[in-house]
Amino acid sequence: MKILITNDDSINCEGLRILTERAKKYGTVTVVAPKHEQSAKSHAINVRSGFEITAQEAGLGVPSYVCDSTPADAVRAAKYGLGLDFEIVFSGINNGFNLGEDILYSGTVSAAMEAVLMGKKAIAFSVAPGDYASGDAAFDEAMAFILDNSLFEFGDLFNVNIPKNHQGIRITKQGNTNFDTRFEQEESLFFQRGHHQYHLDENEHDDVWAIEHGYISVSPLSADRTDYQALKKILEKNVGLR
């Protein structure tokens, strides 16, 4: 398996180092990661100005490149800029969970999503802030769950979140983090702050519920944003069919 590794926490992040080392067991690894931290940049790409893509000896023991742009651009740079041949993207290990609505903001998930747009497979990995040890310890278990159950026969992208001292693995869907957003002013600047309230999600099928109750969450994701329930209802009324 030809594996491309990226993240949104930068080429120098501990999570990237752990993911790279773990991934070597599963295939040939190449790293292309952002130069600077790019959290919450979602699927942004740089189309108005140029940026550097340079080889960098990052002490990872595999060919490594730094991309001075976003996570999605790192994947694009790998294919279109460097001409790299890869089959799957591993993105992470992110410093903080990517659950519920946060999936939409996540640079980690968006890098994986960019791979799907290229016709590749992808897995995004995340842990609680600073808890890389749990991701390191459970990585092979999560991979075995995905591979032994042939999950890629059902979808192209899986979002994996690993809590501390997990008690199992659950297939989940996107839940609700119930984030209590606050804008706080300091001098002339406003800062977006708040806290996740995972305990408010009571749906046992949700990724948020799974993490709150100590399970590794594995969610199949799609790049298709069509609301199929709404589409079905609209078409049943013969709207827009003329």
N, C-alpha and C positions, 0 to 999 in steps of 0.2 A: 504494500500500500504506500502510495506517495502522498506524504502529509505536509501541508503548509500550516505553519503555526503563526498566529498573530494575537493581538490583544488591544485593549484601549488604555492600559496603564503605562505603556511605553516599553521600549526594548530592554530597559534596565530593571523591570519589575520582577520581584521574587516569584510571582505566580507564573510568569512566562518561563522562568528558569526551570521550575518544577514541572510544568507541562511539557517542555521540551525534553527533559530527561525521561519522563514517563512514556512519552510518545515513541521514543526510540525502539521500544519493545514491539511496536505495531507496524513499523515500516521505515522508509527513508524520509528523513525530516529536513525541511528547510524553514527558516524563520524570516518573515518580513513583518516588521512591527513599527508602530509610530515612534517618532523621535521623542515626542513629549506626551505627557498624560492627556488623554482625550475622552475622559468620562462624560457621559450624557450628550455626546455629539451625534447620537443616533446614526442615520444613514447619510450624513452629509459627505459630499465629495467636493473637491476643489476644481472648479472649471473656469475660474477667472484669472488665475495666475499660476506660474510654474512652481514646482517644488522638487527638492532633491531626493534621489533614491540612491543610496550609497552602500557598498559593502562595509560591514563593521565586524570586527573581531570582538564578539560580546562574551567570550568565554563559555559558549554554549556547546561547543564541540560539534557543531553542524554549520553548514553555510548560512550566514546571517546577513540581513540587509535592514537598514533603517530608512523609513519613509517619513519625510517631514510633512505629513498631512494626517488625515483621519484614518480610523480603522478600516472603513470601507475602501478608502483609497489604497491602503496597504495591500489588500487583496487584489484590487485592480492593478496596482503596480506590479505585483507578482506575476500576473498573467500577461498583461498588455505591455508593461514596461520592461520587465526582465525576461519575459518569455518562458517562465518556469512551467514545468509539467507537474501538476498535482491532481489528485483524485478527491481529496477530502481536506477540509479546513478544520483545525482545532483552534478555538478562540478562547483565550483566558490564560491562566485561571484568574478570574476577575476578583478584585478586592472589594467584595460586597455582593450580596445576592442580586440577581436579576429576575424578579418575580412580578406577577400582576402587571399593572400599567407601566412599571419601570422597564419592561421589555421594549416598549416603544421608544424609550429614550436611550437605551443601552447601545454604546458603541461596540461592546463585546458581541452582542447578539446581531447587530447590523453587519459586522464583519462576516459572521457566519452566513447571514442572509445574502450578502453579496456573492458568496460562493454558490449558493443555490441558484441565483440569477444566471450564473455561468454554466449551470448544468452539473454542478459538483454536489457532493454530500458535505455536511457540516455538523459539528457539535460545539456548543458554547458551554463553558464550564465556569461556575461561580461559587464562592464560599462567603461566609460571614466576614465582615471587615477584619482583616488581619489574621484570619484563621486559615492560612495556607496549609497548615499541618493536616487538617481534616481532608482537604482536597488531595493532598499527597497520599494520605493513607487509604482513601476510598477510591482512587482513580481506577485502579484495575478492576475493582468490583463493579463500578459504574460501566466501564467498557465491556466487561463480561455480560452484564445485563443487556446492553444494546446489541452486542454481536451474537450472543447465544440465542437471543429471541428474534434474531433477524429483523430488527426494527427498521432497517433501511429498505426492506421490501415494502414497507407501508408509508414511509415518508423520507424526505431528504434532509431535514434539519431537526435536531433535538437540543432542547435547552435543559442543561443539567445543573441543579443547585444542590450543594452538599452541606448539610448542617453538621455541627459538632456531635460526636457520639451518636451517630444515626442508628436507627433500629430497623432499617429495611429500605426498600426502594418502591416507589409508587409511580405509575403512569398518571400524569396530571394534565389539567388544562389551565389556561391563564386565569388567575384569580383577581382579588382586589386587595391591595396593600393598605387601603384606608389611610393614606398619608395626610397628615394634618398640615397642609402647606401654610407657611407664614412668610410674609415679606417684612424683613427687619431693616430699618435704615440706620446706617452708621455714617455720619457726616453727610456727604452728598450721594452716597451709594446705597442701593438696596440689595440685600442678600436674600436669596430664597432658602428658607430653612424649614424645619419641621421634623416629624418622626413617623416612622411606619408603625401601624397598629395591626400587626398580623393577627392578633388574637380575635379581631372582629370578623375575620373571614371564617364562616362556619360550614362551608361546603367542602366535604371531605374529598371531593374530586379536584380541588384547586391546588395549584402549586404553593400558594401562600399557606393554606391549611397544612399541607404536607410538611413544609419546613417548620412551622410552628409546633408540629407534633413529632418532630424528630426524624422525619423520613427524607431520604434523597428524592428529589423531584425530577422526573424526566418528562418533559413536555414536547410533543410534536408541534412544530410551528410551520407556517406557510408564508410565502411572499405575496400570495393572493389576498388582497384586502376586500374582495367582494363580500357583501353581506348576503349570503345565500338564502337565509330565512326570509329577508325582505324581498329579494329577487323572486323567490317562489310565490310569495303572496301577490306580488305585483303582476306576475305573468298569469296567475290564475284568474285575474280580473281582466286579462287580455289588454292590459295597458302597454302601449308602445309596440304592438305587434303589427300595426298597419304599415 
